[in-house]
Amino acid sequence: MKVAIVYASTTGNTESLARAAEEGAKAAGREVSLTAADSADAAETLAADLILLGSPAMGAEQLEDSMESFFSSIEGSLSGKKVGLFGSYDWGDGQWISDWSDRVTGAGATLVNAVKAHLTPEDADLEAVKQLAGA
């Protein structure tokens, strides 16, 4: 099983979650690719059995710009795919991940889970992302 992990990170919090996802996928015996959103290949990502996408909440609870651009480029091709989401936020209540989840299911994908961490990921957040990657 191949897992594609694509993420954007501004402070390192979402990158920590992405690296935990990579660790979880490898521990489950999965083939893994870990890529920043600004250099991710859409075709490679869509070819994976499980797609994990990570972004911090920005501005008024929106995706980080490079992730918004990447996600928009694959959104129309997600039907039938298994997708998991993760990210970190500072203010608000994490509404960006609920909105993103709606976009994923609206595109016809199966949402495996969505993990959000407030600021620096705690052990429970990192464990949840490892579990997500091993799903």
Backbone bond lengths (Angstrom), bond angles and torsions (degrees), N, CA, C in turn:
res aa  C-N    CA-C-N  psi(-1)  N-CA   C-N-CA  omega(-1)  CA-C   N-CA-C  phi
1 M - - - 1.461 - - 1.525 108.77 -
2 K 1.317 115.68 133.45 1.459 120.96 179.51 1.531 109.99 -104.20
3 V 1.340 115.14 133.99 1.453 122.54 177.80 1.524 108.41 -117.46
4 A 1.321 116.04 125.08 1.470 121.51 174.91 1.520 107.92 -103.73
5 I 1.329 116.21 123.26 1.459 121.88 178.14 1.524 106.96 -114.07
6 V 1.316 115.70 118.08 1.463 121.89 179.60 1.519 106.88 -124.05
7 Y 1.329 115.82 130.84 1.459 118.37 -175.44 1.523 111.88 -144.71
8 A 1.317 114.89 161.12 1.464 123.66 169.61 1.520 105.90 -126.07
9 S 1.311 117.05 143.93 1.461 120.08 -179.17 1.520 108.49 -148.45
10 T 1.315 116.66 136.25 1.462 120.06 178.93 1.528 112.35 -108.62
11 T 1.325 117.32 -31.42 1.464 120.84 -178.65 1.526 112.51 -114.27
12 G 1.321 117.40 -6.02 1.454 121.77 -177.91 1.514 113.66 100.85
13 N 1.331 118.44 -12.35 1.464 120.81 -178.66 1.529 111.98 -66.67
14 T 1.316 117.08 -46.31 1.465 119.68 179.84 1.524 110.41 -71.02
15 E 1.323 117.46 -32.18 1.466 119.78 175.02 1.530 110.25 -62.82
16 S 1.326 118.17 -39.08 1.468 121.35 177.20 1.527 110.37 -60.03
17 L 1.321 116.38 -41.64 1.464 120.68 177.11 1.529 110.61 -64.65
18 A 1.334 117.25 -41.32 1.468 121.50 179.64 1.525 110.66 -62.51
19 R 1.307 116.62 -41.96 1.472 120.25 179.82 1.532 111.38 -68.40
20 A 1.329 116.50 -33.95 1.467 119.87 174.71 1.530 109.93 -66.57
21 A 1.326 116.80 -39.22 1.468 120.47 176.79 1.525 110.12 -62.19
22 E 1.324 116.59 -42.68 1.464 120.78 177.69 1.537 110.06 -59.66
23 E 1.315 116.30 -44.89 1.464 121.25 179.01 1.528 110.89 -60.93
24 G 1.331 116.50 -43.97 1.462 120.79 179.46 1.522 112.50 -64.32
25 A 1.311 116.62 -40.69 1.466 120.49 179.46 1.524 111.02 -66.26
26 K 1.322 116.68 -43.48 1.466 120.20 178.86 1.522 110.81 -64.58
27 A 1.339 117.41 -40.34 1.465 121.34 178.86 1.527 111.44 -62.84
28 A 1.341 116.18 -28.36 1.467 121.10 178.64 1.531 111.65 -87.57
29 G 1.333 117.10 4.49 1.459 120.94 177.79 1.511 114.62 80.01
30 R 1.317 116.97 18.62 1.462 121.45 -178.92 1.535 110.98 -85.77
31 E 1.308 115.70 152.31 1.468 122.24 169.37 1.530 105.70 -82.12
32 V 1.334 117.29 130.76 1.464 120.42 -171.17 1.521 111.87 -127.58
33 S 1.324 115.30 139.37 1.470 120.83 166.03 1.525 106.75 -122.05
34 L 1.326 116.14 134.07 1.462 123.62 -179.99 1.516 107.16 -122.78
35 T 1.340 116.65 119.87 1.448 121.24 -173.41 1.520 111.49 -142.61
36 A 1.323 116.47 142.22 1.464 120.97 172.54 1.524 108.68 -71.89
37 A 1.317 116.35 145.25 1.468 121.33 -175.57 1.524 112.70 -58.82
38 D 1.323 118.08 -34.08 1.463 119.43 -177.16 1.529 113.51 -73.90
39 S 1.337 117.61 -6.97 1.468 119.68 176.89 1.532 111.96 -129.20
40 A 1.322 117.82 11.60 1.464 121.72 -177.89 1.521 111.72 -74.38
41 D 1.323 115.32 147.92 1.454 122.82 177.79 1.528 108.46 -100.68
42 A 1.321 116.28 119.96 1.463 121.09 -176.23 1.523 111.75 -60.80
43 A 1.313 118.23 -44.93 1.471 120.93 -177.22 1.527 110.74 -64.07
44 E 1.315 117.78 -42.07 1.464 121.32 178.78 1.532 110.56 -63.87
45 T 1.314 115.85 -42.30 1.462 120.51 179.73 1.525 110.17 -63.26
46 L 1.312 117.26 -46.83 1.463 121.40 -178.08 1.527 113.04 -67.80
47 A 1.335 117.58 -20.12 1.461 121.36 179.05 1.537 112.02 -79.35
48 A 1.323 118.09 -11.39 1.463 121.48 -178.19 1.525 111.19 -74.20
49 D 1.322 115.18 155.56 1.465 121.33 177.23 1.521 111.57 -76.65
50 L 1.330 116.29 -29.92 1.455 123.26 178.33 1.522 107.90 -136.28
51 I 1.320 116.58 127.90 1.465 122.46 179.91 1.526 107.75 -110.75
52 L 1.327 116.00 122.01 1.458 121.61 176.46 1.517 108.55 -113.35
53 L 1.321 115.90 125.36 1.454 121.78 -177.19 1.518 109.98 -120.78
54 G 1.332 116.41 134.81 1.454 120.26 -178.87 1.512 112.36 -130.62
55 S 1.331 115.50 139.37 1.457 121.45 178.70 1.517 110.33 -154.63
56 P 1.331 116.06 142.09 1.464 117.50 170.00 1.520 109.53 -76.08
57 A 1.314 115.62 159.08 1.465 120.64 172.24 1.519 107.60 -78.96
58 M 1.299 116.55 133.59 1.460 121.67 -179.37 1.526 108.99 -124.30
59 G 1.306 116.95 154.86 1.457 121.66 174.46 1.514 112.48 50.46
60 A 1.309 115.77 -124.65 1.468 121.79 -179.82 1.525 109.38 -89.45
61 E 1.344 116.13 57.03 1.468 122.80 179.41 1.527 111.57 57.68
62 Q 1.332 114.44 61.15 1.457 121.99 178.10 1.517 108.86 -123.82
63 L 1.336 116.06 163.24 1.452 120.77 175.05 1.522 110.11 -66.82
64 E 1.331 115.89 150.54 1.462 121.62 173.12 1.533 106.92 -61.10
65 D 1.324 117.84 147.57 1.468 122.67 -171.35 1.530 114.23 -54.59
66 S 1.334 117.93 -46.54 1.470 118.77 -177.70 1.532 111.18 -67.31
67 M 1.329 117.21 -33.15 1.466 119.38 176.97 1.522 110.56 -73.07
68 E 1.321 117.41 -38.84 1.468 119.66 176.67 1.515 109.85 -59.20
69 S 1.312 116.89 -43.69 1.462 121.23 179.69 1.531 110.80 -63.93
70 F 1.341 116.75 -47.18 1.459 120.02 -179.74 1.528 110.96 -65.15
71 F 1.327 116.47 -47.80 1.460 119.56 -178.84 1.524 111.12 -59.91
72 S 1.313 117.00 -42.81 1.468 120.59 178.30 1.523 111.33 -59.57
73 S 1.342 116.42 -32.54 1.465 119.97 -178.62 1.527 112.54 -73.25
74 I 1.344 118.15 -23.56 1.465 120.17 -179.63 1.528 113.26 -110.10
75 E 1.311 117.23 -10.28 1.468 121.96 -173.58 1.524 112.71 -52.56
76 G 1.309 117.73 -42.31 1.462 122.14 -178.20 1.524 113.71 -72.97
77 S 1.337 117.05 -7.00 1.470 121.40 -178.34 1.524 112.82 -114.19
78 L 1.319 118.05 14.69 1.462 121.60 -175.38 1.522 114.82 -88.12
79 S 1.314 118.32 -7.53 1.459 120.50 -177.46 1.528 110.49 -56.26
80 G 1.336 115.67 127.79 1.451 121.16 178.99 1.519 114.70 84.64
81 K 1.308 118.33 -3.79 1.467 122.38 -178.80 1.526 110.57 -89.16
82 K 1.343 115.63 154.15 1.461 122.10 172.27 1.523 107.19 -95.78
83 V 1.343 115.83 124.61 1.465 121.32 -175.08 1.527 109.72 -131.18
84 G 1.315 115.79 137.74 1.456 122.45 172.21 1.517 108.75 -123.19
85 L 1.318 116.45 148.29 1.463 121.39 -178.38 1.521 110.07 -122.97
86 F 1.335 115.44 151.31 1.451 120.50 175.38 1.522 108.97 -155.24
87 G 1.319 115.64 160.16 1.456 119.77 176.90 1.506 111.87 171.05
88 S 1.324 114.28 178.18 1.460 120.82 -179.20 1.523 109.65 -125.29
89 Y 1.327 113.79 157.09 1.463 119.65 179.95 1.520 108.78 -145.23
90 D 1.329 115.33 164.36 1.459 120.68 -178.84 1.522 110.03 -114.60
91 W 1.299 116.72 -65.98 1.464 121.37 -177.94 1.518 108.95 -98.95
92 G 1.295 116.03 175.09 1.463 120.20 179.33 1.519 110.79 73.87
93 D 1.328 115.94 -159.19 1.459 120.53 -176.73 1.520 113.23 -121.52
94 G 1.327 116.88 10.95 1.451 119.88 -179.34 1.521 113.50 87.36
95 Q 1.335 116.71 23.79 1.459 121.37 -178.30 1.528 112.42 -57.87
96 W 1.340 117.50 -28.45 1.462 120.19 -177.86 1.522 111.60 -58.12
97 I 1.320 117.48 -35.11 1.466 118.48 -177.61 1.528 110.87 -76.18
98 S 1.322 117.75 -30.12 1.472 120.85 174.14 1.527 110.08 -67.27
99 D 1.336 115.99 -43.57 1.466 120.06 177.69 1.524 111.06 -62.85
100 W 1.328 116.39 -41.84 1.468 121.73 179.72 1.524 109.62 -65.37
101 S 1.323 117.19 -41.46 1.466 121.21 177.58 1.525 110.63 -58.49
102 D 1.325 116.16 -41.78 1.467 120.72 178.14 1.527 110.93 -62.58
103 R 1.315 116.87 -38.50 1.472 120.00 178.21 1.528 110.76 -65.47
104 V 1.325 116.48 -40.60 1.467 121.14 179.96 1.527 110.22 -62.70
105 T 1.328 117.25 -50.60 1.469 119.37 -179.20 1.525 110.93 -69.34
106 G 1.324 117.47 -33.18 1.457 120.87 176.40 1.518 112.59 -63.70
107 A 1.341 115.85 -26.21 1.464 120.92 178.41 1.525 111.64 -83.90
108 G 1.337 116.71 -1.38 1.455 120.11 177.11 1.513 114.88 93.50
109 A 1.323 117.70 6.92 1.461 121.36 178.73 1.525 110.26 -84.95
110 T 1.321 115.80 161.61 1.455 122.29 172.55 1.517 107.53 -94.19
111 L 1.315 116.44 118.49 1.460 120.68 178.01 1.527 108.19 -82.98
112 V 1.332 116.29 114.32 1.458 121.94 -178.43 1.525 109.82 -73.35
113 N 1.326 116.78 -46.65 1.461 122.72 177.96 1.520 107.93 -175.52
114 A 1.320 116.22 164.60 1.465 122.36 175.10 1.528 107.00 -134.80
115 V 1.321 115.81 125.18 1.458 122.10 -177.53 1.520 108.45 -115.78
116 K 1.326 116.27 125.43 1.465 119.97 177.46 1.521 109.40 -122.67
117 A 1.320 114.38 138.01 1.463 121.08 179.88 1.515 108.90 -117.58
118 H 1.311 116.36 133.72 1.466 120.26 175.36 1.518 108.00 -83.39
119 L 1.351 115.59 114.92 1.469 123.13 -178.11 1.527 110.80 58.22
120 T 1.334 118.58 -129.92 1.457 121.67 -177.47 1.524 109.61 -69.68
121 P 1.347 117.10 127.19 1.463 119.69 -178.99 1.531 111.53 -60.25
122 E 1.317 115.05 135.29 1.458 120.76 175.51 1.524 108.48 -91.66
123 D 1.317 116.62 171.21 1.465 120.93 -178.22 1.525 112.14 -53.91
124 A 1.333 116.92 -40.37 1.471 120.33 -179.64 1.529 111.09 -64.20
125 D 1.336 117.51 -37.21 1.468 121.33 178.05 1.525 110.37 -66.30
126 L 1.327 116.38 -44.74 1.459 120.80 -179.90 1.526 110.54 -64.22
127 E 1.304 117.29 -39.97 1.466 121.31 178.40 1.529 110.57 -65.55
128 A 1.337 117.10 -40.02 1.468 120.71 179.31 1.526 111.11 -62.51
129 V 1.319 116.84 -38.27 1.464 120.18 179.13 1.529 110.52 -72.28
130 K 1.321 118.17 -36.63 1.463 120.72 175.29 1.526 110.01 -60.50
131 Q 1.329 116.63 -42.76 1.463 121.68 177.93 1.528 110.66 -64.05
132 L 1.314 116.62 -40.65 1.458 122.10 178.17 1.529 110.33 -58.26
133 A 1.320 116.28 -43.62 1.467 121.25 -177.71 1.517 112.83 -72.12
134 G 1.314 116.71 -22.53 1.464 120.40 179.11 1.515 112.86 -92.50
135 A 1.343 116.26 0.60 1.475 121.16 -176.63 1.512 111.78 -66.36
